[in-house]
């Protein structure tokens, strides 16, 4: 197995040397909501960055009543003009701990087709998003082969950093290419600085990219969330929230640029907060994105063809200068 991987690495290393190093990667986005409807700022981001592809989460797959089932399928209110839709299916790792029947891939392809046909979407590729582990590797790789065969489409899969560093153990899925998820690097804890991106953690993994055999594009974070802490324990994540969510609310007191303390009991955005609770905002700055681009350019085995930003949302766009996406992809 190791010999085969090394042989593939030598071949791909030769091919990468032939790539045009002057061509900038394409800019793409993930869309991770249950209803596809673009705001004016989101449409402008697509237009100004010459976006040709959007990776759209079609549905999740999780165990329900002992069997895998689709969760929160997408509904399209509109389609982006002149932009290809790439269906993404997020599958919880628990599914492959209990289920490895070929019927799963058939049902997923059928449901992707059903959603696409309903909204007159023609697609040429499916992406599978799953954080597989050693215990689920065999079942997951069997599924990957089956969905590739049954869909007849180009197939990609998300790749986490730990799957890169330990690829001789975790294996490499038989897909057309992988998407390196360069975020969610640390454990979410009451006192961690930033679990979305941490340079020290990243540097523990990034050098392995030089020998990782699978062709990769790269997914970069432009999202934020709040970590809700009570009595020194994390009670949950506050998705789609940043400093602006709390800064003008008298219920919350800013203790630092990224930390707020709850002054009195009450609700906000449908969530209950108790006096003394702490909210830590985690996000990725423009400076972080520049650092990421530099590190990846130095360590990727071959020049990447595409940068996918996670995720397309008006809230995320407001935190960055308008040309941040061009600057970031240009740095590769």
N, C-alpha and C positions, 0 to 999 in steps of 0.2 A: 504493500500500500504506500509506504513512504517513498519507495523508489519510483512508483508511478507518479506520485505528486511532484517529486523533484524533476522528473522528466517533463511533465506538463509545464512546470515552472520555467525550465530552460527554453522550451519552445515559445511560450508566451512572452518571455523576456526578450527573445529575438524579435518577435512580432512587434512588441511595444517600441522597440528602437526604430521601427519603420514608420511609426505614427507621425502625423504632422503635428509637431510641437507648437506651431504658431496659432493653431485654431483654438479659439476660446470655447469652453464647454457651453452647451445649451443651458438655458435657464428654464426650469419647470417648477411646479408647485404641487404639494399635496392639498387635497380638500377633504376635511375630516369632520363634516357635519352630516346630520341626517336629512337635511333638505338642501338641495343645490339651488341657490339663488344668489347671484352676485350683486354686491353693492357697487356704487359708482367708483369708489376707491379701489376695489378689487379688480374691476374691469380695466381701470387705468393702469394698475400694476401689470396686468397681463399684456396690455397693448404696449406700454413703454419698455417692457423687457423682452418683447418679441417672443412671447411664450407660445410654444407649439403643442405642448402636452400638459395635461393635468392628471395627476394620479388621484382618483376619486375612491374613497372608501365606500364600497358597495354595501357591505354588511359584515358583522362579526359572526364567528361560529363559536358557540360555547356549549357545554353540557347542560341539558335541561331534561329532567326526569329520566336521567340515565342514557340519553342519546344526544348526539350532536344536533344542534338546531341553529338556524339563522337568527341573529339578533339585530334590531334597529336597522332595517334596510333603508337605503337611500331613496329619496323621492326627488325627482327633477322638476323644478318649476320653469327652467329654461336650459338652453344648451349654449355653451360658448361658441361664438362664430369663428370658424377657421382653426379650431383647436381640437386635437385628438383627446379622447377620454380613455384613460387606462384604468380598468376596474382593479381595485385592490380589495382583497379579502383578508381580514385579520382573524386568525385562528388561535384561540387560547391553547397553550401547551397542554393543558389538562385533557384536551380532546384526544391527543395521541398517546396519553397514558392508558386510555380505556378503549380506544377505538382505532382500528387500522384496516377496516373493510374497504375494498375498492369502491363500494357503493357511495362512500363519502365524496370522492372526487367527482363522480357522476352527478350527484345532487348539487354540488357547488357549481359545476359548469352549467348545469341546467338552470339554476337560479340566476347566475350571471347573465345567461342568454335571455331569460325571461324579463329581467329588469331592462336590459339593453333594447330588446325588441319593443317593449312597452313605450320607450322614449325615443325610438328610432335612432339608436346609437349603434354605429358600426365600430367594432373594436378589433384590434389585431394582436393584443397582448393582455395577459393577466399577471398581476403581481400578488404573491402570497406573502403575508406578514405573519411570522410565527417565531417566537423565541424558543426554539427547540433546545433540548438538553441531551446529555448522554443517554438518559433513560428512555427518551422518546425518539432518538435519532433514527433507528431502523424503521419505525412506523411512519415517521415524517418523510423520510427519503423515499419510501415505497409510495406514499401519497403523491409526492412531487412527480415521480415517474408516471403515475397513473393520470394525473391531471394534465400533464404535458401531452400524453398520448391521446387522451379523450377530447381535449379542447382543440387540438390541432393548431394552437396559437403559440406565439412567442411567449416565453415564461420567464419571469424574474422572481427573485426572492430577497427579502430583507436579510441583512447580515449584521449581527451585533459584534461589538469589539471583542468580547470574550470568545466568540466563535472564530474570529480571525486569529487571535493569539494562540488558541489551542486547537487549531484546525486539524492537526494530525489525530486528535482524539474525537473532536466533535464532528469531523467530516465536512464535506463540501457538497451541497445539493447539486443535482444535475439539471441546472437551469441555463438559460442563454446568458444571463449575467446576474450579478448581485447588486443590491443597493446597500451601501455601507451606512448604517445609522450612527452618525457621529454625535450622539446625545444620549441623555438618560444614563449617565456614567456612574453616578454614585447612589448609595442607599439614601432614601428619603428619611431624614432623622430630625429630631428637634433642633439640633445645633449644627448641622452641616451647612457649609457656606453656599453651595450650589450643586444640586444633584443633576441638573440638566447638562451643565458643562463645567468641568474642572480640569485645568491644564495639567496638573500633577497626575491625575488619574489617567488622562489621555496619553501622556507620555509613557505610561507603563505598557501600553498596547500598540502604539502607532508604528513602531519600527518593524513589527511583524508584517505590516502591509507590503514591505519590499519583497517578501517571498510568498505572499498569498496568491495561489494560482488562478483564482477566478477573476474574470474581468469585472470591474466595479464602477458604478457611478456612485455619487455621494449625496446623502440626505443631510442637510444642515438645519439646526433649530433657529427659528425666529419667534417662538412662542414663549409665553410666560405662564406661571401659575403661582398660587399662594399655598404655603404649607401651614395648615391650621394646627397649632400646638396648644394643648391643655394639660396642665400639671406635668409638664416636661414629657408629654407623649403626643405623637402625631395622631390627630383624629381624622385627618383626611386631606385631600388636595382640592384646592379651589381653582378649577380650570377657567381659562379665559378671564383671569383677573391679574391686574398689575397695580402699581402704586396709585394710579389715577382712580382706581376703584375706591380707595379708602382715604385719600389725602384731604378731601373736602368734607368728610363725614365726621361730625362731632362725636360719634360713638367710638371713634378710633383715634388714638394718639400716636403720632409718628415718633419713634425712638431713634431711628436711623433711616437712611434713604431706602432701606429694604425691610425694615421691621416696624410693625404697628402693634400696639397693645389695646385691647378692648377695654373701654372705660365703664361701660354699663351693659347689662344684659339686653339682648334684642336680636332681631332678625335682619339679615341683609342678603339679597339675592336668593331668598328661599332657604337660607341656612341660619341656624341658631348659633349665636355667639354669647359666651358667658364672660362676665367681668374678669379680667386678668388673663384671658386667652391671648396668645401671641400669633400674629400672622407674619410669616417670612415670605417675601416676594423673591422668586427666582426667575431669572431671565438671562438672555445672552446679548451682550452689547456689540456695537459695531467693532470695537477694538477686539473683542473675543473672536468675531468672525474673521477679522484680518489674521489673527494668530492661528486660527484653525486652517485657513487657506494656506498659509505659509508652511505649517507642519505637514499637511497632507500633500502639498506639492513636492516636498522634500522626501516623502516616504512612500507614496503610492508607487507600485511597481510599474504602472503605465499611466500615461496622461488620461484623465477621466473625460468622457464625452458629455457628461451632463451633471448639473448640480440641481437637486430638488430641494426646495425650501419647505419646511414644515412649520406652519401651515398657512395657506391663503386665508386671511381673516382681517377685516378692517382694523380690529384692535391691535393686531400685530404690526400692521403697516404703519400705524401712527407713531410707533416708537423709533422708527429709523428714518434717515434721510432718504429721499426718493431714489437716489442712484446707488443705494447700498447693494442691491442685487447684482447690478452690472459690475460694481467694484469688486465684489466677492468672487464672482465667476471669472472676472478678468485676472484675478490674482493666481488662478490655477494655470 
